[in-house]
Amino acid sequence: MSQSYSPSMTLRTFALMACMVVVLAGIKAAGSIVVPFVLSVFIAVICTPAIAAMTRYRLPRWLAVLLLMALIVLAGLWLASVVGGSINEFSKQLPVYRAQLVEQFSWVLDKLQQFNIQISKEKVLAYFDPGMALSLTTNTLSSVGNVMANLLLIVLTIVFMLFEAESLPRKLHMALDDPDMRLSQIDRFLHSVNQYMVIKTLVSLATGAIVGIGLWLMGVDYPLLWAVVAFLFNYIPNIGSIIAALPAVLLAFVQLGPTGAGGVVLLYVAVNMVMGNFVEPRFMGRGLGLSTLVVFLSLIFWGWLLGSVGMLLSVPLTMIVKIALESGEGSRKLAVLLADDASAFALNSGENGADAATAKDKKEI
């Protein structure tokens, strides 16, 4: 009597992990192609609601796409010229800023020694260069700028994606074996991703604008540059606000002294507390939270896989994985490992399960 062979759980897990390693190695090797494509996908997702709003006013879809792309290209070229000029000027002044910052840092160590806190100035400055935070900002923005050098490829990819966005859900439904069962899951997944990206982008724009205006009023150099940095790093909750604030605080410390640096710290803390604790949860809800550990690990993982663009998009990419896991009945339990509140996730999962059961009962009736 022949018996059907069923692979063990260990063998299937090992095969799955091997496939993941091969896929990740392929993505990293093809980074020059994958990174512009990923960036195009996120820009297309953000632009989809604007295209839908224009088409509701009986504007042809092709005209709406061309108008939006023209607006984005013009705004991007203007912003790139302004920020690029700021980066070049900032890079030229970077050695001067670094020397002044090291001098101010030495002054802080001297003050600490007055309170019997003995710290060797030579050893601290040998292991810690305060100017590295300033260099990190310019290097990150330069890496993003190198990706944006493929502007024509990115714009063409976005245009074709926006033309196909209207028919994409219908194609996914038709490609499935049982479209009726997966219909609500696909719609919920696409809607959640679109909602998250749009709300996060609007909140990031407001954060960058407030930070830029505040720094300009305080007299800190290159306020537009720090506004762009705050906008980009706001996609990374918790950690991103610290990374974005560090170079501006150090520059304010060099220019305005400890009092000015303290004012900049209060500005960043107030903006991120209001946006992160009140504005963003008000529009986004509590079902899209990630734990702080997952945010940090995703920053390392996506940064290693996709470079600087992967670091900036680490949380949105992880959010897409989390939303995809929540959309499936079998994978919903894995999404709890990424959530920041297991009890709230269990409640949401229970509600989704109840809705699914109700829909199933209605279908059977």
Solvent accessible surface area in square Angstrom, and as a share of the most:
residue,aa,sasa,rsa
1,M,230,1.03
2,S,111,0.72
3,Q,160,0.71
4,S,113,0.73
5,Y,179,0.68
6,S,89,0.57
7,P,52,0.33
8,S,65,0.42
9,M,135,0.60
10,T,107,0.62
11,L,90,0.45
12,R,127,0.46
13,T,61,0.35
14,F,140,0.58
15,A,49,0.38
16,L,112,0.56
17,M,115,0.51
18,A,43,0.34
19,C,78,0.47
20,M,106,0.47
21,V,98,0.56
22,V,106,0.61
23,V,88,0.51
24,L,44,0.22
25,A,60,0.46
26,G,41,0.40
27,I,51,0.26
28,K,92,0.39
29,A,94,0.73
30,A,38,0.29
31,G,17,0.17
32,S,95,0.61
33,I,123,0.63
34,V,33,0.19
35,V,14,0.08
36,P,6,0.04
37,F,108,0.45
38,V,22,0.12
39,L,25,0.12
40,S,1,0.00
41,V,48,0.27
42,F,7,0.03
43,I,39,0.20
44,A,8,0.06
45,V,32,0.18
46,I,48,0.24
47,C,9,0.05
48,T,39,0.22
49,P,48,0.30
50,A,41,0.32
51,I,1,0.00
52,A,38,0.30
53,A,34,0.26
54,M,49,0.22
55,T,42,0.24
56,R,178,0.65
57,Y,184,0.70
58,R,224,0.82
59,L,52,0.26
60,P,60,0.38
61,R,51,0.19
62,W,141,0.49
63,L,55,0.27
64,A,0,0.00
65,V,0,0.00
66,L,87,0.43
67,L,92,0.46
68,L,22,0.11
69,M,9,0.04
70,A,49,0.38
71,L,116,0.58
72,I,59,0.30
73,V,37,0.21
74,L,120,0.60
75,A,54,0.42
76,G,37,0.35
77,L,92,0.46
78,W,152,0.53
79,L,66,0.33
80,A,62,0.48
81,S,75,0.48
82,V,50,0.29
83,V,14,0.08
84,G,26,0.25
85,G,38,0.36
86,S,18,0.11
87,I,25,0.13
88,N,92,0.47
89,E,95,0.43
90,F,0,0.00
91,S,49,0.32
92,K,157,0.66
93,Q,76,0.34
94,L,20,0.10
95,P,82,0.51
96,V,73,0.42
97,Y,20,0.07
98,R,68,0.25
99,A,64,0.50
100,Q,74,0.33
101,L,2,0.01
102,V,40,0.23
103,E,124,0.56
104,Q,51,0.23
105,F,48,0.20
106,S,17,0.11
107,W,114,0.40
108,V,49,0.28
109,L,7,0.03
110,D,60,0.31
111,K,77,0.33
112,L,57,0.28
113,Q,66,0.29
114,Q,128,0.57
115,F,152,0.63
116,N,132,0.67
117,I,83,0.42
118,Q,138,0.62
119,I,57,0.29
120,S,51,0.33
121,K,62,0.26
122,E,129,0.58
123,K,138,0.58
124,V,36,0.20
125,L,50,0.25
126,A,81,0.62
127,Y,196,0.74
128,F,105,0.44
129,D,45,0.23
130,P,5,0.03
131,G,0,0.00
132,M,124,0.56
133,A,16,0.12
134,L,0,0.00
135,S,23,0.15
136,L,100,0.50
137,T,9,0.05
138,T,11,0.07
139,N,92,0.47
140,T,13,0.07
141,L,13,0.07
142,S,51,0.33
143,S,39,0.25
144,V,23,0.13
145,G,39,0.38
146,N,106,0.54
147,V,26,0.15
148,M,72,0.32
149,A,82,0.63
150,N,67,0.35
151,L,52,0.26
152,L,132,0.66
153,L,100,0.50
154,I,2,0.01
155,V,25,0.15
156,L,83,0.42
157,T,29,0.17
158,I,3,0.02
159,V,18,0.10
160,F,133,0.55
161,M,43,0.19
162,L,1,0.00
163,F,79,0.33
164,E,87,0.39
165,A,28,0.22
166,E,120,0.54
167,S,22,0.14
168,L,83,0.41
169,P,38,0.24
170,R,138,0.50
171,K,105,0.44
172,L,68,0.34
173,H,30,0.14
174,M,151,0.67
175,A,80,0.62
176,L,54,0.27
177,D,152,0.79
178,D,62,0.32
179,P,49,0.31
180,D,104,0.54
181,M,112,0.50
182,R,103,0.38
183,L,76,0.38
184,S,69,0.44
185,Q,31,0.14
186,I,25,0.13
187,D,64,0.33
188,R,90,0.33
189,F,50,0.21
190,L,50,0.25
191,H,121,0.54
192,S,22,0.14
193,V,14,0.08
194,N,35,0.18
195,Q,69,0.31
196,Y,8,0.03
197,M,2,0.01
198,V,31,0.18
199,I,25,0.13
200,K,6,0.03
201,T,13,0.08
202,L,107,0.53
203,V,10,0.06
204,S,0,0.00
205,L,96,0.48
206,A,38,0.30
207,T,3,0.02
208,G,4,0.04
209,A,54,0.42
210,I,74,0.38
211,V,1,0.00
212,G,10,0.09
213,I,103,0.52
214,G,11,0.11
215,L,0,0.00
216,W,168,0.59
217,L,127,0.63
218,M,74,0.33
219,G,42,0.40
220,V,4,0.02
221,D,50,0.26
222,Y,29,0.11
223,P,33,0.21
224,L,57,0.28
225,L,0,0.00
226,W,1,0.00
227,A,12,0.10
228,V,21,0.12
229,V,1,0.01
230,A,5,0.04
231,F,47,0.19
232,L,29,0.15
233,F,10,0.04
234,N,20,0.10
235,Y,14,0.05
236,I,1,0.01
237,P,44,0.27
238,N,83,0.43
239,I,31,0.16
240,G,0,0.00
241,S,27,0.17
242,I,120,0.61
243,I,45,0.23
244,A,3,0.03
245,A,14,0.11
246,L,88,0.44
247,P,3,0.02
248,A,0,0.00
249,V,25,0.14
250,L,32,0.16
251,L,0,0.00
252,A,0,0.00
253,F,28,0.12
254,V,16,0.09
255,Q,66,0.29
256,L,74,0.37
257,G,13,0.13
258,P,73,0.46
259,T,123,0.71
260,G,14,0.13
261,A,9,0.07
262,G,32,0.31
263,G,22,0.21
264,V,0,0.00
265,V,63,0.36
266,L,126,0.63
267,L,29,0.15
268,Y,8,0.03
269,V,73,0.42
270,A,54,0.42
271,V,11,0.06
272,N,36,0.19
273,M,104,0.46
274,V,72,0.41
275,M,19,0.09
276,G,38,0.36
277,N,90,0.46
278,F,136,0.57
279,V,45,0.26
280,E,29,0.13
281,P,50,0.32
282,R,176,0.64
283,F,125,0.52
284,M,23,0.10
285,G,38,0.37
286,R,182,0.66
287,G,32,0.31
288,L,28,0.14
289,G,21,0.20
290,L,20,0.10
291,S,27,0.18
292,T,81,0.47
293,L,119,0.59
294,V,19,0.11
295,V,1,0.00
296,F,94,0.39
297,L,95,0.47
298,S,9,0.06
299,L,15,0.08
300,I,96,0.49
301,F,75,0.31
302,W,44,0.15
303,G,14,0.14
304,W,133,0.47
305,L,7,0.04
306,L,15,0.07
307,G,34,0.33
308,S,23,0.15
309,V,5,0.03
310,G,0,0.00
311,M,62,0.28
312,L,10,0.05
313,L,14,0.07
314,S,0,0.00
315,V,4,0.02
316,P,0,0.00
317,L,22,0.11
318,T,10,0.06
319,M,2,0.01
320,I,44,0.22
321,V,66,0.38
322,K,2,0.01
323,I,5,0.03
324,A,47,0.37
325,L,39,0.19
326,E,33,0.15
327,S,11,0.07
328,G,18,0.17
329,E,98,0.44
330,G,77,0.74
331,S,29,0.19
332,R,21,0.08
333,K,168,0.71
334,L,102,0.51
335,A,0,0.00
336,V,51,0.29
337,L,129,0.64
338,L,34,0.17
339,A,15,0.12
340,D,87,0.45
341,D,45,0.23
342,A,63,0.49
343,S,82,0.53
344,A,23,0.18
345,F,18,0.07
346,A,63,0.49
347,L,114,0.57
348,N,53,0.27
349,S,23,0.15
350,G,45,0.44
351,E,93,0.42
352,N,50,0.26
353,G,28,0.27
354,A,58,0.45
355,D,94,0.49
356,A,44,0.34
357,A,51,0.40
358,T,71,0.41
359,A,61,0.47
360,K,128,0.54
361,D,74,0.39
362,K,142,0.60
363,K,144,0.61
364,E,124,0.56
365,I,180,0.91
